[in-house]
Every structure is written in C-alpha cells, then in structure tokens.
Amino acid sequence: MSSKWAFTERFSIADDAGTPVYEVYGNFGLTKQLSVCDPSGAEVARLGKHMMSSRYEITVGGQHAAEVSHRGVFGEHYSIDSARGTIDARGDFAGWNYTLSLSGQVLATVSRQLAFREKFLVETAPGQDDAFLLAAVLAIDNIHDDRRERSRRGMGMGMGMG
C-alpha cells in the first residue's frame, strides 16, 4: 500500500492546546475510505477514493460535498469541486505549505510542522466548516502520496488525470 496511513488506520486531529477534536479512522484496502469523527464518535465527514481514479469524494452529513482532484503536471494545484464553487489549493506541496481559497478568499492555510511524526498545522478561517476542510486536506495529502509512489515505481506522474 502506498499510503502513509497504511500503518496506522486511526489517528487524532487536535486543537492548538493538544486536545483531540476529531478522530480519523481509515480503511486502506482495495477502496480507500476515511471517516472523520467528532469526540462522541459521530461521523462528521467521510472521504472515499473513486475506483480506478485519483479523485476523492467528500461527504458531509451523508451528503455529497465535494470532489478533490489534482490539476497540473507537477502537483502544484489541486481542485475541490464543491456546491460553493471550485476551491483551489495552491502552494508548495513538496514542503506542505499551501492555501485553500474560493474566489480569492482564503479558507484555510496548511503548513508542515517539524516533529518526530508527520504533523501539519491547518488554520481555518472563521465561520468555515472545519471537518470539510480537514477532509479536503486529507484527500490532497493522499493524492500527493499516491502520485509520489507511482513516480517512484516508474508509472508516471498521472499528468492531471482525474
């Protein structure tokens, strides 16, 4: 399996104080699925990979919320097609510093933090759906990892295929 989550199918997302806000559970077999759950265990978002594609679908509250896909040749742009419009993710994906924006308004910023285990800081703008944006970040991370793994195996970069 190419996903870094293959070794740990469960992890927490914490707030600034280190208090767990979400638990993420994953199934990384033939179909990749992630559930983002609140502290009570209720699923608030789900992320699933389309078969034979690099696209991911996000559902929130059991309803389709968005499709996440890679755009461009070198991984510099991801697109989140949602009911609100197309959310663009642009920045340095190799260094994991990028923003998610809609019509010029920044919805979230993502940056990698130096730590023993991979750690990201995701800051969402006030009034945004945090679970949805976190699911989008998880989709981008997984698509990026899949593309890197295909490249290592000599299977090409995917050239923006969705």
Backbone bond lengths (Angstrom), bond angles and torsions (degrees), N, CA, C in turn:
res aa  C-N    CA-C-N  psi(-1)  N-CA   C-N-CA  omega(-1)  CA-C   N-CA-C  phi
1 M - - - 1.448 - - 1.519 109.25 -
2 S 1.296 116.00 143.89 1.456 119.38 -174.91 1.517 113.15 -93.39
3 S 1.294 118.86 -18.14 1.450 120.42 -174.52 1.516 111.28 -75.75
4 K 1.329 115.22 139.52 1.460 118.64 176.65 1.519 110.57 -67.21
5 W 1.334 118.23 -17.33 1.458 121.70 178.94 1.518 111.89 -79.62
6 A 1.320 117.78 -4.75 1.457 120.84 -177.60 1.525 111.12 -61.28
7 F 1.330 117.05 -29.88 1.458 120.12 -177.50 1.525 111.54 -83.25
8 T 1.295 117.19 -31.46 1.461 120.82 177.14 1.517 107.52 -126.96
9 E 1.289 116.11 109.57 1.457 120.06 -177.36 1.519 111.75 -88.78
10 R 1.332 115.96 11.41 1.455 120.57 179.75 1.522 108.27 -149.27
11 F 1.320 116.32 132.85 1.452 120.27 175.49 1.516 109.07 -153.16
12 S 1.335 115.88 164.63 1.464 122.27 -178.31 1.517 110.78 -106.48
13 I 1.315 114.62 152.17 1.459 122.55 169.78 1.521 105.08 -116.45
14 A 1.344 115.84 123.17 1.461 121.22 -174.13 1.523 111.18 -112.55
15 D 1.330 115.11 160.17 1.463 120.52 174.87 1.530 109.49 -83.84
16 D 1.328 116.29 -174.55 1.466 121.17 -177.49 1.528 113.01 -58.87
17 A 1.325 117.24 -30.08 1.463 121.61 -178.74 1.529 112.11 -84.12
18 G 1.343 117.33 -4.02 1.457 120.95 -179.47 1.518 114.04 89.56
19 T 1.321 117.08 5.68 1.461 121.95 178.32 1.525 109.54 -80.18
20 P 1.337 118.34 125.18 1.471 119.99 178.10 1.533 111.76 -59.43
21 V 1.317 114.86 128.31 1.464 121.78 179.12 1.519 110.47 -107.35
22 Y 1.341 116.29 -33.79 1.457 122.28 178.89 1.520 109.11 -138.03
23 E 1.316 115.33 150.56 1.459 123.16 169.65 1.518 106.34 -113.68
24 V 1.317 116.78 137.56 1.453 121.24 178.96 1.518 107.76 -115.58
25 Y 1.328 115.06 126.13 1.462 122.21 178.81 1.511 107.57 -114.92
26 G 1.339 116.88 138.11 1.438 118.61 -176.91 1.502 114.58 -131.46
27 N 1.322 114.12 153.26 1.455 124.28 172.29 1.515 105.00 -126.00
28 F 1.327 116.25 115.64 1.453 119.11 -174.66 1.515 112.22 -117.70
29 G 1.308 116.24 35.35 1.447 120.50 176.17 1.520 109.62 -79.17
30 L 1.331 116.15 -135.89 1.460 121.79 -178.79 1.531 111.29 -59.15
31 T 1.326 116.61 -42.06 1.461 120.24 175.84 1.518 107.74 -112.33
32 K 1.306 116.59 132.50 1.458 120.96 -179.98 1.514 109.05 -89.21
33 Q 1.323 115.77 128.19 1.458 122.76 179.13 1.522 108.91 -136.69
34 L 1.304 117.25 139.12 1.459 122.89 172.48 1.512 108.02 -129.64
35 S 1.318 116.40 137.33 1.457 121.97 172.85 1.512 108.28 -114.29
36 V 1.325 116.32 128.32 1.456 122.42 175.30 1.522 105.82 -101.47
37 C 1.348 115.95 118.20 1.466 121.35 -174.59 1.518 110.63 -118.73
38 D 1.336 115.45 147.19 1.463 120.02 176.09 1.534 109.21 -77.85
39 P 1.329 118.65 175.20 1.469 120.33 -176.97 1.534 114.83 -58.86
40 S 1.325 117.93 -23.74 1.466 120.22 177.99 1.521 112.21 -80.81
41 G 1.341 116.90 -7.64 1.459 121.66 -179.47 1.515 113.97 96.45
42 A 1.330 117.83 -1.49 1.468 121.52 179.20 1.530 109.73 -75.17
43 E 1.328 116.05 132.14 1.462 120.70 178.59 1.524 109.42 -71.00
44 V 1.348 116.11 126.39 1.464 120.91 178.64 1.522 111.53 -107.75
45 A 1.329 116.89 -20.29 1.466 121.06 176.42 1.522 108.33 -156.78
46 R 1.323 114.94 152.78 1.462 120.99 177.36 1.520 107.49 -134.40
47 L 1.303 113.82 143.26 1.447 121.59 -179.77 1.516 107.25 -125.15
48 G 1.321 117.66 128.39 1.455 121.22 179.56 1.513 111.23 -137.56
49 K 1.330 115.50 140.80 1.462 121.26 179.42 1.518 109.22 -89.11
50 H 1.308 115.34 134.36 1.457 120.66 174.60 1.522 109.29 -69.06
51 M 1.321 116.42 139.37 1.462 120.97 176.92 1.529 109.21 -61.77
52 M 1.326 116.51 140.25 1.460 123.73 175.59 1.531 112.63 56.18
53 S 1.309 116.93 32.52 1.450 121.90 -179.52 1.517 108.86 -150.61
54 S 1.318 116.58 163.09 1.456 120.39 174.89 1.526 111.26 -97.45
55 R 1.327 117.71 2.16 1.467 122.34 -178.00 1.530 111.08 -80.39
56 Y 1.321 114.68 146.37 1.458 121.64 175.87 1.520 109.30 -119.84
57 E 1.321 115.32 144.21 1.459 121.24 175.60 1.517 108.06 -107.30
58 I 1.334 115.82 137.05 1.454 121.86 175.19 1.522 107.51 -110.11
59 T 1.325 115.86 130.54 1.459 120.59 171.76 1.526 107.72 -117.53
60 V 1.309 115.09 142.15 1.461 122.37 177.13 1.520 106.65 -129.75
61 G 1.320 116.36 126.67 1.461 119.90 -178.74 1.515 112.15 62.33
62 G 1.326 116.93 29.86 1.458 121.43 179.75 1.526 114.44 78.80
63 Q 1.320 117.38 -0.46 1.466 121.83 -178.57 1.531 110.34 -110.38
64 H 1.342 114.98 142.18 1.467 120.62 176.26 1.530 108.46 -56.38
65 A 1.338 116.65 127.83 1.459 120.86 -179.28 1.524 112.52 -115.06
66 A 1.352 117.41 -33.52 1.462 118.52 -176.14 1.523 111.26 -170.46
67 E 1.333 114.59 163.55 1.466 124.61 170.25 1.516 106.08 -119.88
68 V 1.323 116.57 134.23 1.463 121.71 -179.74 1.526 108.08 -115.22
69 S 1.336 115.78 129.91 1.456 119.86 179.83 1.517 110.04 -145.91
70 H 1.327 114.87 162.45 1.453 122.76 177.60 1.522 108.41 -87.52
71 R 1.314 116.44 141.62 1.463 122.36 174.54 1.518 107.71 -126.15
72 G 1.290 117.18 141.45 1.452 121.47 177.20 1.515 111.53 94.79
73 V 1.311 115.15 174.13 1.457 121.84 -174.44 1.522 112.27 -90.07
74 F 1.309 117.95 -38.13 1.450 120.28 -170.38 1.525 114.83 -105.12
75 G 1.304 118.74 12.55 1.449 120.39 175.45 1.506 114.47 82.97
76 E 1.318 117.60 17.48 1.455 120.48 -175.92 1.520 113.70 -87.76
77 H 1.318 118.00 -1.24 1.462 120.08 -174.65 1.519 109.96 -150.56
78 Y 1.311 115.36 129.56 1.461 121.95 173.09 1.508 107.56 -122.78
79 S 1.316 115.82 150.54 1.452 122.19 -176.35 1.520 109.59 -123.15
80 I 1.328 116.18 133.48 1.462 122.25 177.83 1.520 106.23 -118.59
81 D 1.328 116.37 101.13 1.459 121.82 -178.60 1.519 108.57 -85.03
82 S 1.338 115.86 110.35 1.462 121.14 -175.68 1.524 110.10 -127.25
83 A 1.323 115.90 172.07 1.464 120.78 177.90 1.529 110.94 -63.68
84 R 1.322 117.32 -25.50 1.470 121.93 178.28 1.519 112.17 -77.31
85 G 1.344 116.93 -15.13 1.451 122.31 -175.74 1.513 109.30 127.77
86 T 1.321 115.85 -173.81 1.456 120.30 -179.39 1.520 109.86 -87.32
87 I 1.320 114.68 118.69 1.462 122.02 176.57 1.520 106.63 -91.91
88 D 1.323 115.90 127.63 1.463 121.35 -179.85 1.516 109.89 -97.81
89 A 1.314 115.49 136.86 1.457 121.86 172.08 1.523 106.12 -115.12
90 R 1.323 115.62 116.28 1.467 120.70 -177.29 1.515 109.65 -137.98
91 G 1.332 113.63 147.76 1.450 119.54 176.90 1.503 110.97 150.04
92 D 1.312 115.82 -151.22 1.459 123.42 -178.37 1.522 108.47 -98.32
93 F 1.336 116.38 96.93 1.461 119.74 -177.33 1.520 112.11 -80.52
94 A 1.319 117.49 -21.72 1.466 119.55 175.65 1.528 109.70 -69.59
95 G 1.330 117.15 -37.14 1.452 122.03 178.54 1.512 113.31 -97.22
96 W 1.305 116.66 -2.96 1.469 124.30 178.73 1.517 112.49 57.85
97 N 1.324 114.50 56.13 1.456 122.12 170.55 1.519 105.58 -132.53
98 Y 1.321 115.95 106.14 1.456 118.84 -178.15 1.521 110.48 -153.40
99 T 1.340 115.45 170.36 1.460 121.12 178.94 1.517 109.76 -124.91
100 L 1.321 114.63 152.53 1.459 122.56 170.75 1.527 105.55 -109.76
101 S 1.339 116.42 125.31 1.456 119.23 -178.49 1.526 110.90 -138.95
102 L 1.309 113.84 154.36 1.464 122.67 179.16 1.518 107.17 -130.97
103 S 1.315 116.70 119.25 1.466 122.52 -179.68 1.527 111.83 50.45
104 G 1.333 116.25 42.02 1.455 120.95 177.90 1.520 115.51 84.58
105 Q 1.332 118.50 -10.56 1.464 121.83 179.43 1.528 109.04 -91.76
106 V 1.340 116.80 124.25 1.458 121.42 178.78 1.526 109.02 -73.32
107 L 1.350 114.94 122.49 1.459 121.08 178.11 1.520 111.45 -93.69
108 A 1.344 116.28 -33.82 1.466 120.81 -179.02 1.516 109.62 -160.42
109 T 1.325 115.25 153.16 1.456 121.72 171.55 1.526 107.54 -121.01
110 V 1.317 115.42 145.34 1.464 121.69 -178.24 1.521 107.81 -127.23
111 S 1.324 115.78 134.02 1.461 120.11 175.53 1.515 109.68 -144.48
112 R 1.309 115.22 146.21 1.465 121.56 177.92 1.521 108.14 -83.10
113 Q 1.318 115.53 137.13 1.457 121.99 177.31 1.518 108.79 -106.52
114 L 1.318 117.11 140.88 1.456 120.85 177.05 1.529 108.11 -73.09
115 A 1.321 116.04 122.62 1.459 122.09 -179.68 1.523 108.31 -161.86
116 F 1.334 116.03 166.12 1.459 121.17 178.23 1.522 110.73 -59.21
117 R 1.335 117.08 -47.66 1.461 122.21 175.75 1.516 107.71 -101.27
118 E 1.314 116.22 153.91 1.457 119.85 179.69 1.521 109.24 -56.86
119 K 1.329 116.35 130.37 1.455 121.45 -176.27 1.522 108.63 -141.61
120 F 1.310 116.47 135.21 1.452 122.17 -179.95 1.521 109.66 -122.35
121 L 1.312 115.27 147.67 1.449 121.89 172.49 1.522 106.22 -108.12
122 V 1.323 116.27 120.40 1.458 121.55 177.69 1.525 106.90 -117.23
123 E 1.314 115.91 115.74 1.456 120.98 178.30 1.515 108.17 -108.09
124 T 1.338 115.95 120.66 1.462 120.20 -179.76 1.525 109.40 -102.50
125 A 1.317 114.99 147.33 1.463 120.78 177.88 1.526 109.16 -69.77
126 P 1.313 117.57 151.42 1.476 120.55 178.32 1.525 111.70 -56.14
127 G 1.327 115.45 140.47 1.460 121.34 176.70 1.515 114.92 84.24
128 Q 1.326 118.11 2.99 1.462 120.99 -179.45 1.529 110.70 -90.46
129 D 1.310 115.66 159.04 1.466 122.43 176.54 1.528 107.54 -82.65
130 D 1.337 115.36 97.85 1.464 120.45 -175.46 1.527 112.51 -58.66
131 A 1.327 117.34 -44.19 1.471 120.46 -177.75 1.532 110.42 -61.45
132 F 1.313 117.28 -42.52 1.469 121.19 178.18 1.527 110.54 -61.66
133 L 1.327 117.22 -48.22 1.461 120.41 -178.32 1.527 111.39 -65.85
134 L 1.333 117.78 -37.79 1.461 120.20 176.55 1.527 110.79 -64.63
135 A 1.331 117.39 -39.47 1.464 120.67 176.69 1.527 110.06 -62.44
136 A 1.327 118.01 -38.86 1.465 121.47 177.58 1.525 110.68 -63.88
137 V 1.331 117.21 -42.81 1.466 121.02 178.27 1.528 110.35 -62.95
138 L 1.330 117.38 -41.50 1.465 120.85 177.91 1.528 110.99 -63.23
139 A 1.331 117.10 -38.98 1.471 120.70 177.92 1.527 110.24 -63.96
140 I 1.324 117.02 -46.34 1.460 120.72 179.54 1.524 110.23 -60.23
141 D 1.319 116.97 -44.25 1.462 121.11 179.49 1.529 111.09 -59.93
142 N 1.314 116.17 -42.95 1.459 119.69 -178.68 1.532 111.85 -70.38
143 I 1.330 118.02 -41.24 1.465 120.99 176.75 1.527 109.37 -61.58
144 H 1.323 116.65 -43.91 1.460 121.40 179.19 1.532 110.51 -59.51
145 D 1.334 116.89 -45.68 1.467 120.74 178.65 1.526 111.60 -63.32
146 D 1.327 117.50 -42.36 1.469 121.07 178.37 1.525 110.73 -60.79
147 R 1.330 117.40 -43.81 1.462 121.77 179.75 1.525 110.57 -64.00
148 R 1.321 117.49 -42.68 1.458 121.55 179.23 1.527 110.42 -63.78
149 E 1.329 116.85 -40.94 1.473 120.57 179.23 1.526 111.10 -65.46
150 R 1.339 117.43 -42.85 1.472 120.31 177.31 1.528 110.39 -61.28
151 S 1.319 116.26 -39.61 1.458 120.36 179.50 1.529 110.64 -64.40
152 R 1.331 117.34 -41.93 1.465 121.13 178.43 1.518 111.45 -62.79
153 R 1.321 116.74 -35.58 1.461 120.75 -179.72 1.519 111.95 -84.20
154 G 1.334 117.04 0.93 1.458 120.59 177.43 1.510 113.72 77.25
155 M 1.325 116.97 25.78 1.468 120.36 -177.87 1.521 112.28 -100.26
156 G 1.310 117.78 15.19 1.453 120.47 177.63 1.505 111.85 87.71
157 M 1.311 115.37 177.02 1.460 121.73 -175.56 1.512 113.72 -100.46
158 G 1.294 119.69 -1.62 1.450 119.98 -179.69 1.516 113.34 86.96
159 M 1.314 118.68 -17.23 1.450 125.66 175.46 1.522 114.16 36.61
160 G 1.315 116.58 45.69 1.453 120.88 174.22 1.511 113.92 76.21
161 M 1.307 118.25 13.15 1.465 119.95 -179.69 1.510 108.74 -68.64
162 G 1.309 116.60 142.56 1.451 118.94 -177.34 1.410 114.33 -123.19
